[in-house]
């Protein structure tokens, strides 16, 4: 009896739900990333004691810093950033946030950032990904707009407070960064391509080699970072077919 070995090869596109088609192009450019320019949660996930490497998400839009020659997150537009601050040291009570005609449910004076974000996302005109809230319990809370508000000059929300205790407690909203056109002038305002694969790196690392995808078909809605092809400036890479 003649028994012949059977072999098979499988290629798995791990972490690439955004990739629809490479249009037959299998080669990618090899680049070097400036890891210090990427943010936790938005761009990479923290390591654990069982998995010591951090994971940089695939699909991140990139631009090349012309000074360093390294690649960083694409900075075509500036996202609106607002700060919500409770003053006067209240010891109890709640507040609400009103944005574009809709008002949240009551939020505790010492709410966590996650609770404030949940309250905002409960509004029918704010979808998950439209705003990210960070900060300590009790504030100040930082609202960073993206998603459908990517690069937009977002109107500041208003607040109504019902605090108790403290000394003349109040809550204020300030715009710390106005959304709009690109402010970068270091080359990252020009879109170069997408990070093709997940990149692992150890805490403390400042650089990493990576593949840059410069030709393909992309599902914008599944990218790890909000991205609007309509915001591409002149001179950017246009060798992509986008599905929005």
C-alpha positions as CSV (number, residue, x, y, z in Angstrom):
1,X,0.0,0.0,0.0
2,X,1.4,3.4,-1.1
3,X,0.6,6.1,1.5
4,X,1.4,9.6,0.5
5,X,1.5,12.5,3.0
6,X,-1.1,15.2,2.7
7,X,-0.3,18.8,3.5
8,X,-2.3,22.0,3.5
9,X,-1.5,25.6,4.1
10,X,-3.8,28.2,5.7
11,X,-3.3,31.9,6.1
12,X,-5.3,33.6,8.8
13,X,-5.9,37.4,8.7
14,X,-5.8,37.9,12.5
15,X,-7.1,41.3,13.6
16,X,-7.9,42.5,10.2
17,X,-11.8,42.7,10.0
18,X,-11.3,46.0,8.1
19,X,-9.5,44.4,5.2
20,X,-12.0,43.6,2.3
21,X,-9.5,43.0,-0.5
22,X,-5.8,43.7,-1.3
23,X,-6.7,43.7,-5.0
24,X,-4.1,41.1,-5.6
25,X,-1.2,43.1,-4.0
26,X,0.5,40.8,-1.5
27,X,3.6,43.0,-1.0
28,X,3.6,45.8,1.6
29,X,6.2,48.4,2.4
30,X,8.4,47.8,5.5
31,X,8.4,50.9,7.7
32,X,9.5,51.9,11.2
33,X,6.9,53.1,13.7
34,X,7.4,55.7,16.4
35,X,5.7,53.9,19.2
36,X,5.7,56.9,21.5
37,X,3.2,58.6,19.2
38,X,0.5,56.0,19.8
39,X,-2.1,56.1,22.6
40,X,-3.2,53.3,24.9
41,X,-6.7,51.9,24.2
42,X,-7.1,54.0,21.0
43,X,-4.1,52.4,19.3
44,X,-2.8,49.6,21.5
45,X,-3.9,47.3,24.4
46,X,-1.9,46.9,27.5
47,X,0.1,43.8,28.3
48,X,-0.8,41.3,31.1
49,X,1.3,39.0,33.2
50,X,0.5,36.2,30.9
51,X,1.0,38.2,27.7
52,X,3.9,40.6,28.3
53,X,3.8,42.3,24.9
54,X,1.5,45.2,24.1
55,X,-0.6,44.8,20.9
56,X,-0.8,47.6,18.4
57,X,-4.0,47.3,16.4
58,X,-3.9,46.6,12.7
59,X,-5.7,49.0,10.4
60,X,-4.5,52.2,12.0
61,X,-4.2,55.0,9.4
62,X,-0.6,56.2,9.3
63,X,1.4,59.2,8.1
64,X,5.2,59.7,7.9
65,X,6.9,62.3,10.1
66,X,9.3,64.1,7.7
67,X,11.6,65.1,10.5
68,X,12.2,61.7,12.1
69,X,11.4,59.6,9.1
70,X,9.2,57.4,11.3
71,X,5.5,56.6,10.9
72,X,2.9,57.9,13.3
73,X,-0.9,58.0,13.5
74,X,-2.4,60.0,10.5
75,X,-3.3,63.5,11.6
76,X,-5.4,64.8,8.8
77,X,-8.0,66.4,11.0
78,X,-8.2,67.7,14.6
79,X,-10.9,66.1,16.8
80,X,-12.9,68.4,19.2
81,X,-11.8,68.0,22.8
82,X,-13.9,69.5,25.7
83,X,-13.5,69.4,29.4
84,X,-16.4,69.1,31.9
85,X,-15.4,70.2,35.4
86,X,-17.2,70.1,38.7
87,X,-16.3,73.0,41.1
88,X,-17.1,73.9,44.7
89,X,-16.6,70.5,46.2
90,X,-20.2,69.1,46.2
91,X,-20.8,66.1,48.4
92,X,-23.9,64.8,46.7
93,X,-26.4,65.5,43.9
94,X,-26.5,65.0,40.1
95,X,-26.2,66.8,36.8
96,X,-27.3,66.4,33.3
97,X,-25.6,67.1,29.9
98,X,-27.6,68.5,27.0
99,X,-26.1,68.1,23.5
100,X,-27.8,69.0,20.2
101,X,-31.2,69.2,21.8
102,X,-31.1,66.0,23.8
103,X,-30.5,65.6,27.5
104,X,-28.9,62.7,29.4
105,X,-30.4,61.0,32.4
106,X,-29.2,62.3,35.8
107,X,-25.5,61.6,36.3
108,X,-24.0,61.4,39.8
109,X,-21.7,64.3,40.9
110,X,-18.9,61.8,41.5
111,X,-19.5,59.6,38.4
112,X,-16.8,57.7,36.7
113,X,-15.7,58.6,33.1
114,X,-17.4,55.3,31.9
115,X,-20.7,56.4,33.5
116,X,-20.6,59.8,31.8
117,X,-19.8,58.1,28.5
118,X,-22.7,55.6,28.9
119,X,-25.1,58.5,29.7
120,X,-24.0,60.3,26.5
121,X,-24.2,57.2,24.3
122,X,-27.8,56.6,25.5
123,X,-28.8,59.7,23.5
124,X,-30.2,58.8,20.1
125,X,-27.9,61.4,18.4
126,X,-24.7,60.0,19.9
127,X,-23.5,56.6,18.7
128,X,-20.8,54.5,20.3
129,X,-17.5,55.9,19.1
130,X,-18.8,59.4,18.6
131,X,-17.3,60.5,21.9
132,X,-14.8,59.1,24.3
133,X,-14.8,60.2,28.0
134,X,-11.7,60.0,30.2
135,X,-10.8,61.3,33.6
136,X,-11.1,60.5,37.3
137,X,-14.3,59.8,39.2
138,X,-15.8,63.2,40.0
139,X,-14.0,64.8,37.1
140,X,-12.7,66.7,35.4
141,X,-13.9,64.6,32.5
142,X,-12.4,65.0,29.0
143,X,-14.7,64.5,26.0
144,X,-12.9,63.6,22.8
145,X,-15.2,63.5,19.8
146,X,-14.8,61.2,16.8
147,X,-16.9,58.8,14.8
148,X,-19.5,60.8,12.9
149,X,-18.1,63.9,14.5
150,X,-14.5,63.2,13.3
151,X,-12.8,66.5,12.6
152,X,-15.9,68.5,13.2
153,X,-16.2,71.7,15.1
154,X,-18.6,70.2,17.7
155,X,-20.9,72.5,19.6
156,X,-20.1,72.5,23.3
157,X,-22.8,70.7,25.4
158,X,-24.6,72.5,28.2
159,X,-25.2,71.3,31.7
160,X,-27.7,71.6,34.5
161,X,-26.7,70.7,38.0
162,X,-28.5,69.8,41.2
163,X,-25.6,69.5,43.7
164,X,-25.7,69.4,47.4
165,X,-22.9,70.3,49.9
166,X,-19.7,72.1,49.1
167,X,-19.3,75.8,48.5
168,X,-21.3,77.2,45.7
169,X,-20.9,74.0,43.6
170,X,-21.2,74.3,39.9
171,X,-20.2,72.5,36.6
172,X,-18.6,74.1,33.6
173,X,-17.7,73.0,30.0
174,X,-14.7,74.4,28.2
175,X,-13.4,73.6,24.7
176,X,-9.7,72.7,25.0
177,X,-9.2,71.8,21.3
178,X,-11.4,73.0,18.5
179,X,-12.2,70.4,15.9
180,X,-11.5,71.1,12.3
181,X,-8.9,71.0,9.6
182,X,-5.4,69.5,10.1
183,X,-3.0,71.4,12.3
184,X,-0.1,69.1,11.8
185,X,2.7,70.3,9.5
186,X,5.2,67.5,10.2
187,X,4.1,65.2,7.3
188,X,1.6,63.2,9.3
189,X,-1.2,65.3,7.8
190,X,-0.7,63.3,4.6
191,X,-2.2,59.8,4.7
192,X,0.4,57.1,3.8
193,X,-1.5,53.9,4.3
194,X,-2.8,51.4,6.9
195,X,-0.9,49.3,9.4
196,X,-1.4,45.9,7.8
197,X,-0.9,43.6,10.8
198,X,-1.0,43.7,14.6
199,X,2.4,44.7,16.0
200,X,3.6,43.3,19.4
201,X,6.0,45.4,21.5
202,X,7.3,45.4,25.0
203,X,6.7,48.3,27.4
204,X,9.5,50.8,27.1
205,X,10.1,50.1,23.4
206,X,10.1,53.3,21.3
207,X,10.4,51.9,17.7
208,X,9.1,48.8,15.9
209,X,9.2,47.6,12.3
210,X,5.9,47.1,10.6
211,X,4.2,46.4,7.2
212,X,2.4,49.4,5.6
213,X,-0.5,48.6,3.3
214,X,-0.7,51.1,0.5
215,X,-3.1,49.4,-2.0
216,X,-6.3,47.6,-1.2
217,X,-10.0,47.7,-0.4
218,X,-11.0,48.9,3.1
219,X,-14.2,48.8,5.2
220,X,-13.9,52.1,6.9
221,X,-16.6,51.2,9.5
222,X,-14.4,48.4,10.8
223,X,-11.1,50.3,11.2
224,X,-9.9,50.5,14.8
225,X,-9.7,54.3,14.6
226,X,-12.4,56.6,13.2
227,X,-11.4,57.5,9.6
228,X,-13.2,59.6,6.9
229,X,-11.8,59.3,3.4
230,X,-13.5,62.6,2.6
231,X,-11.0,64.3,4.9
232,X,-7.9,63.1,2.9
233,X,-5.8,66.2,2.0
234,X,-4.3,66.7,-1.5
235,X,-1.2,64.7,-2.0
236,X,-2.3,61.7,0.1
237,X,-2.3,58.1,-0.9
238,X,-5.4,57.4,-3.0
239,X,-4.7,53.8,-4.0
240,X,-7.7,52.5,-1.9
241,X,-11.3,51.6,-2.5
242,X,-13.3,52.6,0.6
243,X,-16.6,51.1,1.7
244,X,-18.4,53.5,4.2
